Amino acid sequence: MRNAIPVLTVVVAILGIWYLAVGPMNFRLALDAATRGGTEVTPASVAEQGETGLIRLMLDNPQVMPAAYAFERPRLPQPQHVVAEMYDSTFGLIRRCAWQGWSAESDNWTGLSDGCLRVVENRRSLIFHAWKTLAPTLLGFAIGTGLGILLAVGIVYNRAMDLSVMPWAIASQTIPILAIAPMIIVVMNAVGIQGLLPKSLISSYLSFFPVVVGMVKGLRSPGQMDLDLLHTYSASAPQQLWKLRLPSSLPYLFASLKIGVAAALVGTIVAELPTGARFGLGARLLSGSYYGQTVQIWAALLTAAICAALLVGTIGAMERRTLNRLGLAR
Amino acid sequence: MMAMMQRYPDLRPRNLSIASAVVVIGAVVDWRLGLVLAVWLAAWGLNIVLSGTAGAAKRFVVPAIFGITLLVLWQMSVRLFDVSSVILPAPSDIWVTIRGSGAVLWADFVQTVVKGALSGYVIGAGLAVLAAIAVDRSQFLQRGLLPVGNFIAALPIVGTAPIFVMWFGFGWQSKAAVVVAMVFFPVLVNTVAGLKDTDAMQRDLMRTYAASYWQSLFKLRLPAALPFIFNGLKVSTTLALIGAIVAEFFGSPIVGMGFRIKTSFGTLELAMVWAEIAVAAVAGSGFYGLVTLAEKQLTFWHPSQRANR
């Protein structure tokens, strides 16, 4: 809470810079339109405007500034327009929403009229697209985390595995594998694997290595004293794992989970980019870029940011709860 | 034999017979599967023996054998099972492509890595360090900037690529801009954290020398922040390459790694796609290696570096 005011100040400053940048960013477009529309501007010809500096143009034609802010297809939209677009493509889609009550023959389990369900079912709905992105992210994240923990246990308990796999696990993090995510999707489609799985494969790959590296560190974090104590209890290897190594690896696990889930989300979005995916936030970004719909791009980006914040925030909350109960909270 | 079994508990008769049984079952199902399994288990056995031996060489030999085994298995599986090159080309085919199209790969490398990624990386990291120094004097700004920066660093910033391509055109400038946006926040957050990493004793010492703010910044606090800054720089190397390649998917001149991956994929020349991936992997590891080398040179005094000696 101590940080609330400084954080708010920084956020307001970022929004302020954004708002101030809108005019200059769109000025040339607006000036162009004004010239064609017959408004009096200096210099009068489009060719001369192209050779004049932006600041000179803005000083000479202050009357065009409001047009730059209100420009139809801006290079940089105003923050409130992006928020309005987000509202229009979520709750603004609701039409004639009413409670219908449940009925046995209808497969609509919510009991709400179709008008309400537009918010999640309509093709324009950002919630619909966000879910198309989140579902494979979560599935892939679960698979990647599970396999990562298993591999880490193998590495800690098997020397040959440690020596063989660990250097590659670390090296693989320096490889920009994300860049080929779209290709992997298309190859898997060609082999006949479709649906959630191809996209979640990318997310699981991306969340896998942070978890492996973090968990190996975590499983090795108990000191020699603790290990010796379990040895004097004549604890078996599984007991040592369950009662000592796994609990003490939890802080490391949560730290890697936060990195992993963010990476998994980025992976799904990139995987959706050039593969002609029709649904998902990445597909929204791409179609916005094809049709020059800047507001749509920004709305998709902000939605992705909200998704990332939700995912990381959920894991952060789980981390605090778990570590508090274990008495490991810092 | 007994002595060997005692030294390598994983090579117990029971495990050996399980391994043989797996190979035999695989061979009964399909002789090719049996062959692949046999090679895999033999290489694994060799690694078990090697990792039990003393000496420093095994730190390189064991992972090398593991990597080579994976390549051999890949080659064997593709050839034996007759996998179509449209789905997965064999390593040998990829190697032939790399040898045969050196000029193209080099041009793509220069366009994407040197012009796009590297220039963006230098600009982004430089701006981030300057910004961190600028907010360094204000406790208030630092407390605000750290959570916001950490939050933004977790966002899918690569999604800004279409916007930057729209703003800066199809050339390498738009790629560099995406890289700047991706690199900026990790380096900023790490530098701000690093600049706080001096203890009161050290700062007091600087004060007894009557050091000015800038003197204590350049002689004490920036050097002390270097390990943190390098952490940010190392994370950013991969981000820079990803940003540069992904941005090319949204529009590029007819050269560049992202462009080549996209178009070769369209014409189903998968060997070319994999050749670019190999170049990206080498460039990524090389870039990371260079930054690590610089870190070793500049932060030789830090405990994490001393431990390696």
Interface residues (C-beta under 8 A of the other chain):
Chain A: R2 N3 I5 P6 V7 L8 T9 V10 V11 I14 M25 R75 N158 R159 A160 D162 L163 S164 V165 M166 P167 W168 A171 Q173 T174 I175 P176 L178 A179 I180 P182 M183 V186 V187 A190 V191 K258 A262 L265 V266 I269 V270 L273 P274 L281 G282 L285 L286 G288 S289 G292 T294 I297 W298 A300 L301 A304 A305 A308 A309 V312
Chain B: D10 W44 N47 I48 L50 S51 G52 K58 R59 V62 P63 I65 F66 G67 V86 I87 L88 F140 L141 Q142 R143 G144 L145 P147 V148 F151 A154 L155 P156 V158 G159 T160 P162 I163 V165 M166 W167 T237 T238 L241 I242 I245 V246 F249 F250 M257 G258 I261 K262 F265 L270 V273 I277 A280 A281 G284 S285 F287 Y288
